[in-house]
């Protein structure tokens, strides 16, 4: 039997109560991100009008697209009370795979490269999920190990080689820069990922089960949810989206080597956390993760335009993460107190 908000089952009252209490909090956080974006863009534009030029906006959207695709996959994993630190390495491996494929077979359609990247990422994600599920090892430890393992595969495969834009077919490079009605393809793909993930998480039993797992794995297990299978599926989706991001990376930048995507994992986790995805699982949304990615990209662009030291970007991101974690803990404490009071009240009523 699946678990939904409308039909709580054994072990689900606590999950439902937590969801109902935290829903408004995380909606407020997403609204806060939008407000922060408006203030930041307005202030930066007053200091440098070029910040609102079409080229600047286009660059921000392109940068956000890749990070948002990664952040959505991370959000899905984090909702289950896990984390995937290997996404940067998976991106690099998929980018090099897609670049090599298009360089060696320039006549192939771009969709083949996209499918190859998705497939490579899905395999990496499946390995992560299997290790977490069957090895009973914390996801933090597993994905930290695969981060280095996948990066090592990339370096071994590349052997010091670099794929340059002049070796790639024009159709593939055009994919990274082409637009539809003025909107870049990469942005449209990121929006499609956001919409699909948002709908599945919000409206389908498979998505609701992930929230139940993150809120209370024991209750989810008692409710008949296949926790192990869903955990593996979450990592598979995260890996596939990281593979897709790798193809987008290769198409946008044209130059790919074994170091592609290095350090992305921290920005991805930051985007998800800042966007309202709880580090303790059970809360968050794909849209929030996307907004977090947009905020971090805009911060980076604004600091560059304002000629502020890059150090401050890292400091600001760190402060935002600490604020987000603090908000999560505050919500958790309030929910726990509410549940305790309700439990005491119910016991008193039963005695009466």
Secondary structure in CASP SS format (residue, H / E / C, confidence):
PFRMAT SS
TARGET T0000
AUTHOR 0000-0000-0000
METHOD secondary structure of the structure
MODEL  1
X C 1.00
X C 1.00
X C 1.00
X C 1.00
X C 1.00
X C 1.00
X C 1.00
X C 1.00
X C 1.00
X C 1.00
X C 1.00
X C 1.00
X H 1.00
X H 1.00
X H 1.00
X H 1.00
X H 1.00
X H 1.00
X H 1.00
X H 1.00
X H 1.00
X H 1.00
X H 1.00
X H 1.00
X H 1.00
X H 1.00
X H 1.00
X H 1.00
X H 1.00
X H 1.00
X H 1.00
X H 1.00
X H 1.00
X H 1.00
X H 1.00
X H 1.00
X H 1.00
X H 1.00
X H 1.00
X H 1.00
X H 1.00
X H 1.00
X H 1.00
X H 1.00
X H 1.00
X H 1.00
X H 1.00
X C 1.00
X H 1.00
X H 1.00
X H 1.00
X H 1.00
X C 1.00
X H 1.00
X H 1.00
X H 1.00
X H 1.00
X H 1.00
X H 1.00
X H 1.00
X H 1.00
X H 1.00
X H 1.00
X H 1.00
X H 1.00
X H 1.00
X H 1.00
X H 1.00
X H 1.00
X H 1.00
X H 1.00
X H 1.00
X H 1.00
X H 1.00
X H 1.00
X H 1.00
X H 1.00
X H 1.00
X H 1.00
X C 1.00
X C 1.00
X C 1.00
X C 1.00
X C 1.00
X C 1.00
X C 1.00
X H 1.00
X H 1.00
X H 1.00
X H 1.00
X H 1.00
X H 1.00
X H 1.00
X H 1.00
X H 1.00
X H 1.00
X H 1.00
X H 1.00
X H 1.00
X H 1.00
X H 1.00
X H 1.00
X H 1.00
X H 1.00
X C 1.00
X C 1.00
X C 1.00
X C 1.00
X C 1.00
X H 1.00
X H 1.00
X H 1.00
X H 1.00
X H 1.00
X H 1.00
X H 1.00
X H 1.00
X H 1.00
X H 1.00
X H 1.00
X H 1.00
X H 1.00
X H 1.00
X H 1.00
X H 1.00
X H 1.00
X H 1.00
X H 1.00
X H 1.00
X H 1.00
X H 1.00
X H 1.00
X H 1.00
X H 1.00
X H 1.00
X C 1.00
X C 1.00
X C 1.00
X H 1.00
X H 1.00
X H 1.00
X H 1.00
X H 1.00
X H 1.00
X H 1.00
X H 1.00
X H 1.00
X H 1.00
X H 1.00
X H 1.00
X H 1.00
X H 1.00
X H 1.00
X H 1.00
X H 1.00
X H 1.00
X H 1.00
X H 1.00
X C 1.00
X C 1.00
X C 1.00
X C 1.00
X E 1.00
X C 1.00
X H 1.00
X H 1.00
X H 1.00
X C 1.00
X C 1.00
X H 1.00
X H 1.00
X H 1.00
X H 1.00
X H 1.00
X H 1.00
X H 1.00
X H 1.00
X C 1.00
X E 1.00
X E 1.00
X C 1.00
X C 1.00
X E 1.00
X E 1.00
X H 1.00
X H 1.00
X H 1.00
X H 1.00
X H 1.00
X H 1.00
X H 1.00
X H 1.00
X H 1.00
X H 1.00
X H 1.00
X H 1.00
X H 1.00
X H 1.00
X H 1.00
X H 1.00
X H 1.00
X H 1.00
X H 1.00
X C 1.00
X H 1.00
X H 1.00
X H 1.00
X H 1.00
X H 1.00
X H 1.00
X H 1.00
X H 1.00
X H 1.00
X H 1.00
X H 1.00
X C 1.00
X H 1.00
X H 1.00
X H 1.00
X H 1.00
X H 1.00
X H 1.00
X C 1.00
X C 1.00
X C 1.00
X C 1.00
X H 1.00
X H 1.00
X H 1.00
X H 1.00
X H 1.00
X H 1.00
X H 1.00
X H 1.00
X H 1.00
X H 1.00
X H 1.00
X H 1.00
X H 1.00
X H 1.00
X H 1.00
X H 1.00
X H 1.00
X H 1.00
X H 1.00
X H 1.00
X H 1.00
X H 1.00
X H 1.00
X H 1.00
X H 1.00
X H 1.00
X H 1.00
X C 1.00
X C 1.00
X E 1.00
X C 1.00
X C 1.00
X C 1.00
X C 1.00
X C 1.00
X C 1.00
X C 1.00
X H 1.00
X H 1.00
X H 1.00
X H 1.00
X H 1.00
X H 1.00
X H 1.00
X H 1.00
X H 1.00
X H 1.00
X H 1.00
X C 1.00
X C 1.00
X C 1.00
X C 1.00
X C 1.00
X C 1.00
X C 1.00
X C 1.00
X C 1.00
X C 1.00
X C 1.00
X H 1.00
X H 1.00
X H 1.00
X H 1.00
X H 1.00
X H 1.00
X H 1.00
X H 1.00
X H 1.00
X H 1.00
X H 1.00
X H 1.00
X H 1.00
X H 1.00
X H 1.00
X H 1.00
X H 1.00
X H 1.00
X H 1.00
X H 1.00
X C 1.00
X C 1.00
X C 1.00
X C 1.00
X C 1.00
X H 1.00
X H 1.00
X H 1.00
X H 1.00
X H 1.00
X H 1.00
X H 1.00
X H 1.00
X H 1.00
X H 1.00
X H 1.00
X H 1.00
X H 1.00
X H 1.00
X H 1.00
X H 1.00
X H 1.00
X H 1.00
X H 1.00
X H 1.00
X H 1.00
X H 1.00
X H 1.00
X H 1.00
X H 1.00
X H 1.00
X H 1.00
X H 1.00
X H 1.00
X H 1.00
X H 1.00
X H 1.00
X H 1.00
X H 1.00
X H 1.00
X H 1.00
X H 1.00
X H 1.00
X H 1.00
X H 1.00
X H 1.00
X C 1.00
END
